[in-house]
């Protein structure tokens, strides 16, 4: 009978997996290397997670659970849209700086060429932000903070795109360089400036008093 592994070792294994998959992607990450760095045998890894893809999904689940908790806390409360958006942005800024490997893993997933795996992962990942952002924007619509003729689904999608790009800009080399090219070196370090500019944009985009035809 295989000896059970402590939860602490399993957490270390998933953390190591997240780091390796974030750097190399699912196809190029080496299970032997992951097991060695985590201090367990390859056989134990497969005993707990089945296949390399199953282990990848388990690592993703761990990352998504952490992000889900951060977003849930930031989006709580019956407050105006911009105030809630400010809390969400702050939360993502902190999370992205503390867990850059999670965003890099997410970025790896977006380039997946396996349609079946992409659909499976998108359903899990995007359900977190889509539900949170849709509720946030629907609450704002109910309070009359955005135009009544706006489609909540599309606003949620656009808001999510902004938040995703923000996360990648703190964690992924290409997106960091992209931010620097557009906004200068100060944008990489001045989180308050980033929040102010993004909130100003959201206010102009979502305001029911904006002049759009």
PEZIVEN-V44304 format. One record per residue. N is the residue number from 1. PSI is psi in degrees with one decimal (none if undefined). NEAR is the number of other ideal C-beta (glycine too) atoms within 8 Angstrom. D_LAST is the distance of its C-alpha to the last C-alpha in Angstrom with 1 decimal. Layout:
((N PSI NEAR D_LAST) (N PSI NEAR D_LAST))
//
This chain:
((1 135.7 2 69.6) (2 134.9 6 66.8) (3 135.2 4 66.7) (4 147.2 4 63.5) (5 140.1 9 61.3) (6 155.6 6 60.3) (7 -33.5 5 56.7) (8 -42.5 6 56.7) (9 -36.2 11 57.6) (10 -38.8 10 54.9) (11 -41.0 9 52.3) (12 -37.4 10 53.6) (13 -45.8 14 53.5) (14 -39.6 11 49.9) (15 -43.5 9 49.0) (16 -40.5 11 50.9) (17 -43.8 15 49.2) (18 -45.4 14 45.7) (19 -43.2 9 46.7) (20 -43.5 13 48.3) (21 -34.7 14 45.6) (22 -35.1 11 42.9) (23 -36.8 8 45.0) (24 -12.6 8 46.1) (25 169.4 8 44.0) (26 -45.7 11 45.5) (27 -38.6 4 47.4) (28 -16.0 6 49.0) (29 141.2 15 49.8) (30 119.9 8 53.6) (31 -37.7 11 54.8) (32 -43.3 7 58.2) (33 -41.3 9 56.7) (34 -46.9 14 54.6) (35 -42.9 13 57.6) (36 -45.6 7 59.8) (37 -29.7 8 57.5) (38 -10.8 12 57.1) (39 31.4 6 60.8) (40 170.3 9 61.2) (41 155.8 6 62.5) (42 -38.1 8 60.4) (43 -38.7 7 62.1) (44 -40.8 11 61.0) (45 -49.0 15 57.4) (46 -30.3 10 57.5) (47 -36.2 7 59.5) (48 -33.3 8 56.7) (49 -5.7 9 53.6) (50 -79.2 6 54.9) (51 168.7 7 53.1) (52 -42.1 8 51.3) (53 -40.4 8 47.9) (54 -39.7 9 48.8) (55 -40.6 13 49.6) (56 -46.5 12 46.3) (57 -37.9 11 44.4) (58 -40.7 11 46.6) (59 -42.8 13 45.7) (60 -42.1 13 42.0) (61 -42.9 9 42.4) (62 -45.8 12 44.0) (63 -42.8 13 41.2) (64 -38.8 11 38.5) (65 -41.9 8 40.5) (66 -43.7 11 40.5) (67 -39.6 11 36.8) (68 -42.7 9 36.1) (69 -41.4 8 38.3) (70 -43.4 12 36.6) (71 -39.9 14 33.1) (72 -44.3 9 34.4) (73 -40.5 8 35.9) (74 -27.8 12 32.9) (75 0.8 12 30.5) (76 156.1 5 32.9) (77 146.8 5 32.5) (78 82.5 3 30.2) (79 161.2 6 28.3) (80 156.9 8 24.7) (81 -48.5 14 22.5) (82 -33.1 9 22.9) (83 -40.8 8 26.6) (84 -39.0 15 27.0) (85 -38.5 13 25.0) (86 -43.0 10 27.4) (87 -40.6 11 30.4) (88 -45.3 14 29.2) (89 -45.1 14 28.7) (90 -43.3 11 32.1) (91 -43.1 12 33.7) (92 -34.8 14 32.5) (93 -47.8 13 33.6) (94 -47.3 9 37.0) (95 -41.8 13 37.4) (96 -35.3 13 36.4) (97 -33.5 7 39.0) (98 -27.6 6 41.6) (99 59.0 9 41.2) (100 -29.0 10 39.9) (101 -28.9 11 41.8) (102 -44.3 14 39.7) (103 -35.8 14 36.5) (104 -34.3 12 38.4) (105 -44.9 14 39.6) (106 -42.7 13 36.1) (107 -38.2 12 35.2) (108 -40.8 12 38.2) (109 -36.1 11 37.2) (110 -17.2 6 33.8) (111 12.7 7 35.8) (112 136.2 10 38.1) (113 1.0 5 39.1) (114 106.0 6 40.6) (115 -40.9 6 38.1) (116 -45.2 6 40.2) (117 -40.9 10 40.5) (118 -43.5 11 36.8) (119 -41.0 8 35.9) (120 -43.6 9 38.5) (121 -40.8 12 37.4) (122 -39.7 8 33.7) (123 -36.1 8 34.3) (124 -47.6 12 36.3) (125 -52.4 12 34.3) (126 -20.0 9 30.7) (127 -29.8 8 31.7) (128 -57.2 12 32.3) (129 -36.2 12 29.0) (130 -42.7 11 26.9) (131 -42.0 8 28.6) (132 -48.5 12 28.5) (133 -35.9 12 24.8) (134 -42.3 11 23.7) (135 -41.6 9 25.8) (136 -46.3 14 24.5) (137 -34.8 15 20.9) (138 -41.5 9 21.8) (139 -40.6 11 23.8) (140 -39.1 13 21.0) (141 -40.9 12 18.8) (142 -28.4 6 21.9) (143 0.2 8 22.2) (144 23.4 7 18.6) (145 -13.1 10 17.9) (146 164.5 13 14.7) (147 140.8 6 11.9) (148 -20.4 7 13.8) (149 5.9 3 11.6) (150 148.1 10 12.1) (151 114.3 5 15.0) (152 -35.1 10 17.8) (153 -45.2 7 19.6) (154 -39.5 8 17.0) (155 -39.7 12 16.5) (156 -41.0 12 20.3) (157 -45.6 9 20.7) (158 -39.4 9 18.5) (159 -42.4 13 20.4) (160 -39.5 12 23.6) (161 -42.0 8 23.0) (162 -43.9 10 22.7) (163 -36.9 13 25.8) (164 -44.8 10 27.7) (165 -38.6 9 27.1) (166 -48.0 14 28.2) (167 -46.8 13 31.4) (168 -33.0 12 32.2) (169 -21.2 11 31.8) (170 -13.7 11 34.7) (171 -32.4 14 36.9) (172 127.5 10 36.6) (173 -45.2 5 38.0) (174 -45.9 6 35.4) (175 -32.7 12 32.4) (176 -43.7 12 34.3) (177 -37.8 8 34.8) (178 -44.3 9 31.2) (179 -43.3 11 30.3) (180 -40.5 11 32.9) (181 -43.4 6 31.7) (182 -42.7 6 28.1) (183 -7.7 7 29.0) (184 168.7 5 32.7) (185 -32.4 6 35.8) (186 -26.0 8 35.0) (187 -24.8 12 32.1) (188 -21.5 8 34.8) (189 -26.4 6 36.7) (190 88.6 8 34.5) (191 -34.8 8 33.0) (192 -41.2 6 31.9) (193 -43.4 9 29.9) (194 -45.2 12 28.3) (195 -46.1 12 27.4) (196 -44.4 8 26.0) (197 -40.1 8 23.7) (198 -40.0 12 22.6) (199 -36.1 12 22.0) (200 -41.3 8 20.1) (201 -45.0 8 17.7) (202 -38.6 13 17.5) (203 -42.8 9 16.9) (204 -35.6 8 13.9) (205 -37.9 8 12.6) (206 -15.0 13 13.6) (207 134.7 9 13.4) (208 -11.0 8 12.1) (209 2.6 4 11.7) (210 148.5 9 9.5) (211 89.7 4 6.9) (212 143.9 3 3.8) (213 none 2 0.0))
//
